């Protein structure tokens, strides 16, 4: 863990290094993934059988070995205790309501020269959702990815998820039932993303692939962009907490560890204007390591990538935050709106002391699939728009074409494209 002070002479050098740090997969992962993608493209199901046996110790033989039925998902949902079932339904309801508000409006109008113009939104036909399996099985991620697709109007939603040793996670299956998933296949890793993108004998191809995964899954999505649409290339989790001394140190410590426990490459950062408060938070984090079940992962993350920045004034925080462009930004101050108003780059912002980032991970409503690796400078979180496309349309009357056609002819001729010009001028004459 590093402690930096903005007043120190070497602050800029050290902070710039942290901003540049990618914490993502190396070249070898890229080469391995390229091989896997080619194998699945060339050999289809037979490649999936080999990779699934090698990586998940699961044999893809009969129908039940390949896929999980809707009936099995319903049975998993029914097995949940009442409180957990209610929690899933509450989360799904809030996520659905929030994303319904994102649905775009079609546009259709006629301008002053009589030209009809507009755009029509439509959902992609099929979307694939990668769901991690085994230790990193997150029903919340399934809800966050599947529900926006269904709200958008996707007709066929396909899940791929590894089932190590043939064991599926009941919570994930229950979430699939709640979200209305259409197909589930027991394949994981880069090979699953390849199957969704290229299609195989058993798994029909999709138009868009979304969902979290390890470095191999993220790299597969990156390499396949263009063959298929993707949500984003996700990297290690990040949280930035901007906090004053009026917070409880144990709250802020827990907030920082909530992302550190994801992975040793995750990053947790605290910006504060009070040295005593910073020390209290760091001491509390050390205490949490003694009892946190995920302490090994969280400690590795905090030791290698944790950061505390001491500023003379919290007025410095927005500019530092924008350079980090973090996935999650908490503003735990007396006046969070004042800082929020000056922020430009963040995946999602959590306002006030009573808004821990974790509430956004599960049940608040906005999507928790967010840009990482400083990509919040140019990217947004997952939304219904990731499952939709916009088709523009134009309808010209004789008078409308006569009004603007000559200008188009001149531009086409200036660009050296005579057939373009002819296609317009012949109609004008």
C-alpha positions in Angstrom: 0.0 0.0 0.0 1.3 3.5 -0.9 0.7 6.7 1.0 1.1 9.8 -1.1 0.8 13.5 -0.2 -0.1 16.0 -2.9 2.3 18.5 -1.3 5.3 16.2 -1.7 7.8 17.1 -4.5 7.6 13.6 -6.0 3.8 13.3 -5.9 3.2 13.9 -9.6 5.7 11.3 -10.7 4.3 8.6 -8.3 0.7 9.4 -9.0 1.2 9.4 -12.8 2.7 5.9 -12.5 -0.4 4.7 -10.7 -2.7 6.2 -13.4 -0.7 4.5 -16.1 -0.7 1.1 -14.4 -2.9 -1.3 -16.4 -3.0 -4.4 -14.0 -4.3 -6.5 -16.9 -3.4 -9.6 -18.8 -0.1 -10.2 -20.5 0.9 -11.1 -24.0 0.9 -14.8 -23.3 -2.8 -14.7 -22.4 -3.5 -13.1 -25.8 -1.6 -15.9 -27.6 -3.3 -18.6 -25.6 -6.7 -17.1 -26.3 -6.0 -16.8 -30.0 -5.3 -20.5 -30.2 -8.5 -21.4 -28.3 -10.6 -19.1 -30.6 -9.2 -20.7 -33.7 -9.8 -24.2 -32.4 -13.4 -23.5 -31.7 -13.9 -21.7 -35.0 -12.4 -24.7 -36.9 -13.7 -27.7 -34.8 -16.8 -26.4 -33.1 -18.3 -28.8 -30.5 -15.4 -31.2 -30.5 -13.1 -28.4 -29.3 -15.6 -27.4 -26.6 -15.6 -31.0 -25.4 -11.8 -31.1 -25.1 -11.5 -27.8 -23.4 -14.3 -28.4 -21.0 -12.8 -31.7 -19.9 -9.4 -30.2 -19.5 -10.4 -27.0 -17.6 -13.6 -28.0 -15.8 -13.3 -31.8 -15.4 -16.7 -32.1 -17.0 -17.6 -34.4 -19.9 -20.0 -33.0 -22.5 -21.8 -36.1 -23.6 -25.6 -36.3 -23.2 -28.0 -33.4 -23.4 -28.0 -32.8 -19.6 -24.2 -32.6 -19.7 -24.3 -29.8 -22.3 -27.2 -27.7 -21.1 -29.3 -26.8 -18.1 -33.0 -26.8 -18.6 -35.5 -24.1 -17.6 -37.1 -26.6 -15.3 -33.8 -27.1 -13.5 -33.5 -23.4 -13.0 -37.1 -23.2 -11.6 -36.3 -26.1 -9.3 -33.2 -24.3 -8.0 -35.3 -21.2 -7.4 -37.8 -23.2 -5.5 -35.1 -24.6 -3.3 -34.0 -21.2 -2.0 -35.0 -20.1 1.4 -37.8 -17.5 1.4 -35.5 -14.6 2.4 -33.0 -15.3 -0.3 -35.7 -15.8 -2.9 -37.3 -12.4 -1.9 -33.9 -10.7 -2.1 -33.4 -12.0 -5.7 -36.9 -10.8 -6.6 -36.3 -7.4 -5.0 -33.0 -6.9 -6.8 -34.6 -8.0 -10.1 -37.5 -5.7 -9.7 -35.3 -2.7 -9.0 -32.9 -3.4 -11.8 -35.7 -3.9 -14.3 -37.4 -0.6 -13.3 -34.2 1.4 -13.6 -33.4 -0.1 -17.0 -36.9 0.4 -18.4 -36.2 4.1 -17.9 -33.3 3.8 -20.3 -35.3 2.7 -23.3 -34.7 5.2 -26.1 -37.4 6.9 -28.2 -37.8 6.5 -32.0 -37.7 9.7 -34.0 -39.7 10.5 -37.1 -40.3 14.0 -38.5 -40.4 16.1 -41.7 -38.2 19.1 -41.9 -38.8 22.5 -43.6 -38.0 21.3 -47.1 -40.3 18.3 -46.9 -37.5 15.7 -46.2 -38.6 12.9 -43.9 -35.9 12.0 -41.3 -35.7 9.8 -38.3 -34.3 6.8 -36.5 -35.8 3.6 -35.3 -34.4 1.5 -32.4 -34.6 -2.3 -32.4 -33.1 -5.0 -30.2 -30.5 -7.5 -31.4 -32.0 -10.9 -32.1 -29.7 -12.9 -29.8 -27.4 -12.1 -26.9 -24.9 -14.2 -25.1 -24.1 -13.8 -21.4 -21.0 -15.2 -19.9 -21.5 -16.1 -16.2 -18.4 -17.2 -14.1 -18.7 -20.5 -12.3 -17.0 -22.2 -9.4 -15.6 -19.9 -6.7 -16.6 -16.7 -8.6 -20.3 -17.5 -9.1 -22.3 -14.3 -8.9 -26.1 -14.3 -9.3 -26.1 -10.5 -9.1 -24.0 -10.3 -12.3 -26.5 -12.5 -14.1 -29.3 -10.3 -13.1 -27.4 -7.1 -14.1 -26.6 -8.5 -17.5 -29.7 -10.5 -18.4 -32.4 -8.1 -17.3 -31.3 -5.2 -19.5 -31.2 -7.6 -22.4 -34.8 -8.6 -21.8 -35.9 -5.1 -21.2 -34.4 -4.1 -24.6 -36.4 -6.8 -26.3 -33.8 -9.5 -27.0 -35.7 -12.6 -28.2 -33.0 -15.2 -27.4 -30.8 -14.8 -24.4 -28.1 -17.5 -24.0 -25.9 -18.1 -20.9 -22.6 -20.0 -20.9 -21.2 -20.9 -17.5 -18.6 -23.4 -16.4 -19.8 -26.2 -14.1 -16.6 -27.6 -12.6 -17.0 -31.3 -12.0 -20.6 -31.0 -13.3 -21.7 -28.9 -10.4 -23.9 -25.8 -11.1 -24.5 -23.0 -8.6 -28.1 -23.0 -7.4 -28.1 -19.2 -6.9 -27.0 -18.6 -10.5 -29.7 -21.0 -11.8 -32.3 -19.3 -9.7 -31.2 -15.9 -11.0 -31.5 -17.2 -14.5 -35.1 -18.2 -13.8 -35.9 -14.8 -12.4 -34.3 -13.0 -15.3 -36.0 -15.2 -18.0 -32.9 -16.7 -19.6 -33.7 -18.9 -22.6 -30.7 -21.3 -22.9 -27.8 -22.3 -20.6 -24.8 -24.2 -21.7 -22.2 -25.8 -19.4 -19.1 -24.3 -21.0 -16.8 -21.6 -19.8 -13.6 -19.7 -20.5 -12.5 -18.2 -23.8 -13.9 -21.2 -25.6 -17.4 -20.3 -24.5 -17.1 -16.8 -25.8 -15.8 -18.2 -29.1 -18.8 -20.6 -29.3 -21.2 -17.6 -28.8 -19.4 -15.5 -31.4 -18.9 -18.1 -34.1 -21.6 -20.6 -33.3 -21.1 -24.4 -33.2 -23.2 -27.4 -34.1 -25.0 -27.2 -30.8 -24.7 -23.5 -29.8 -26.2 -21.0 -32.3 -24.2 -17.8 -32.7 -25.4 -14.6 -31.0 -25.1 -10.9 -32.0 -23.7 -9.5 -28.7 -21.6 -11.1 -25.9 -21.7 -9.5 -22.4 -20.7 -10.5 -18.9 -17.7 -10.6 -16.6 -15.0 -13.2 -16.5 -11.3 -13.8 -15.9 -8.4 -12.5 -18.0 -9.0 -15.2 -20.7 -12.6 -14.3 -21.0 -11.9 -10.6 -21.2 -9.2 -11.2 -23.8 -11.5 -13.4 -25.9 -14.1 -10.6 -26.0 -11.5 -8.1 -27.0 -10.2 -10.3 -29.9 -13.7 -11.2 -31.1 -15.0 -7.6 -31.2 -16.2 -7.1 -34.8 -17.2 -10.7 -35.2 -19.7 -10.0 -32.4 -20.6 -7.0 -30.4 -19.4 -6.8 -26.8 -20.3 -4.7 -23.8 -16.7 -3.8 -22.8 -13.3 -5.3 -22.0 -13.4 -5.6 -18.2 -10.3 -5.5 -16.1 -9.7 -5.7 -12.3 -12.2 -4.0 -10.0 -11.6 -0.5 -8.7 -12.9 1.7 -5.9 -12.0 5.3 -5.1 -13.4 6.7 -1.8 -13.3 10.5 -1.2 -13.9 10.9 2.5 -13.5 13.5 5.2 -12.8 12.9 8.9 -16.5 12.9 9.9 -16.8 9.3 8.7 -16.6 6.1 10.8 -13.2 4.6 9.9 -14.6 1.1 10.0 -17.2 2.0 7.4 -14.6 3.3 4.9 -12.3 0.4 5.6 -15.1 -2.0 4.7 -15.8 0.0 1.6 -12.2 -0.3 0.4 -12.0 -4.0 1.2 -15.3 -4.6 -0.7 -13.4 -4.4 -4.0 -10.0 -5.6 -2.7 -11.6 -9.0 -1.9 -12.6 -9.6 -5.5 -9.1 -10.3 -6.8 -5.4 -9.7 -5.9 -5.2 -7.3 -8.9 -8.2 -5.1 -7.7 -7.4 -1.6 -6.6 -8.7 0.4 -3.6 -7.9 4.1 -3.2 -8.7 6.6 -0.4 -8.5 10.3 -0.9 -8.8 12.3 2.4 -7.7 15.6 3.8 -7.1 14.3 7.3 -4.0 12.3 8.2 -5.4 11.1 11.5 -8.5 9.7 9.8 -6.3 8.0 7.1 -4.3 6.3 9.8 -7.5 5.1 11.5 -8.8 3.6 8.3 -5.5 1.9 7.6 -5.4 0.5 11.2 -9.0 -0.8 10.7 -8.1 -2.5 7.5 -5.3 -4.4 9.3 -7.8 -5.5 11.9 -10.2 -6.7 9.3 -7.6 -8.9 7.8 -7.6 -10.9 11.0 -11.2 -12.0 10.6 -12.2 -11.5 7.0 -12.8 -14.9 5.3 -11.5 -13.3 2.0 -8.5 -11.8 3.8 -5.8 -13.5 1.7 -7.1 -12.0 -1.6 -8.0 -8.7 0.0 -4.6 -8.3 1.6 -2.8 -9.1 -1.6 -4.8 -6.5 -3.4 -4.3 -3.8 -0.7 -0.6 -4.5 -0.2 0.2 -4.4 -4.0 -2.3 -1.9 -5.3 -3.8 0.0 -2.4 -3.3 3.7 -2.2 -4.1 6.5 0.3 -3.7 10.1 -1.0 -3.6 13.0 1.5 -4.7 16.3 0.1 -4.5 19.7 1.7 -8.2 20.3 0.7 -10.9 18.1 -0.7 -11.1 20.7 -3.5 -8.2 18.8 -5.0 -10.2 15.5 -5.1 -12.2 16.0 -8.3 -9.2 16.5 -10.5 -7.4 13.5 -9.0 -10.5 11.4 -9.4 -10.9 12.3 -13.0 -7.3 11.2 -13.8 -8.0 7.9 -12.1 -11.4 7.6 -13.9 -12.3 4.8 -11.5 -15.0 2.2 -11.9 -16.6 3.1 -8.6 -16.3 6.5 -6.8 -17.8 7.0 -3.3 -18.1 10.6 -2.0 -18.5 10.4 1.7 -18.3 14.0 2.7 -20.5 16.7 4.3 -21.4 18.0 0.9 -21.1 15.2 -1.7 -23.0 17.2 -4.4 -20.3 19.9 -4.5 -17.6 17.3 -5.4 -20.0 15.3 -7.7 -20.7 18.5 -9.7 -17.0 18.7 -10.6 -16.5 15.1 -11.6 -16.4 14.1 -15.2 -14.9 10.6 -15.3 -16.4 7.8 -13.2 -18.2 4.5 -13.9 -20.7 5.0 -11.1 -20.8 7.5 -8.2 -22.2 6.8 -4.7 -23.3 9.9 -2.9 -23.1 10.4 0.8 -22.0 8.4 3.9 -25.0 6.1 3.7 -24.4 4.9 0.2 -21.7 2.2 0.2 -20.7 0.9 -3.2 -21.9 -2.6 -2.4 -25.5 -1.5 -2.4 -25.0 -0.7 -6.1 -23.5 -4.1 -6.7 -26.8 -5.8 -5.7 -30.0 -3.9 -5.3 -30.0 -0.2 -5.9 -31.0 -0.5 -9.6 -28.2 1.0 -11.8 -26.0 -1.5 -13.5 -22.9 -2.8 -11.8 -21.1 -3.7 -15.0 -18.9 -0.7 -15.3 -15.8 0.4 -17.2 -12.5 -0.3 -15.5 -8.8 0.4 -16.3 -9.4 4.2 -16.6 -12.0 3.5 -19.5 -14.6 5.6 -17.7 -12.9 8.5 -19.6 -14.8 7.3 -22.7 -17.1 4.5 -21.8 -20.3 3.9 -19.7 -21.8 1.1 -17.7 -23.9 -1.6 -19.3 -27.4 -0.5 -20.3 -30.3 -1.5 -22.6 -28.5 0.3 -25.4 -25.8 -2.4 -25.4 -28.5 -4.7 -26.7 -30.1 -2.3 -29.2 -29.1 -0.6 -32.4 -30.4 2.5 -34.2 -31.4 2.5 -37.8 -31.7 5.9 -39.4 -34.1 6.5 -42.3 -34.6 9.2 -44.9 -37.6 9.8 -47.2 -37.2 12.5 -49.9 -40.0 14.0 -52.0 -39.3 15.5 -55.4 -39.2 19.0 -53.9 -36.9 18.0 -51.1 -34.4 16.4 -53.4 -34.4 19.5 -55.7 -33.8 21.7 -52.6 -30.6 20.0 -51.5 -29.6 17.7 -54.4 -27.4 20.2 -56.2 -25.2 20.7 -53.1 -24.8 17.0 -52.8 -23.8 16.8 -56.5 -21.1 19.4 -56.0 -19.7 17.6 -53.0 -19.6 14.3 -54.8 -17.8 15.8 -57.8 -15.4 17.5 -55.4 -14.6 14.1 -53.9 -14.0 12.5 -57.3 -17.0 10.2 -57.1 -18.9 10.8 -60.3 -21.4 7.9 -59.9 -22.5 9.4 -56.6 -23.2 12.7 -58.4 -25.0 10.9 -61.3 -27.3 9.0 -58.9 -28.6 12.4 -57.7 -28.3 14.6 -60.8 -30.3 12.2 -63.1 -33.2 12.5 -60.7 -33.0 16.2 -60.7 -33.2 16.4 -64.5 
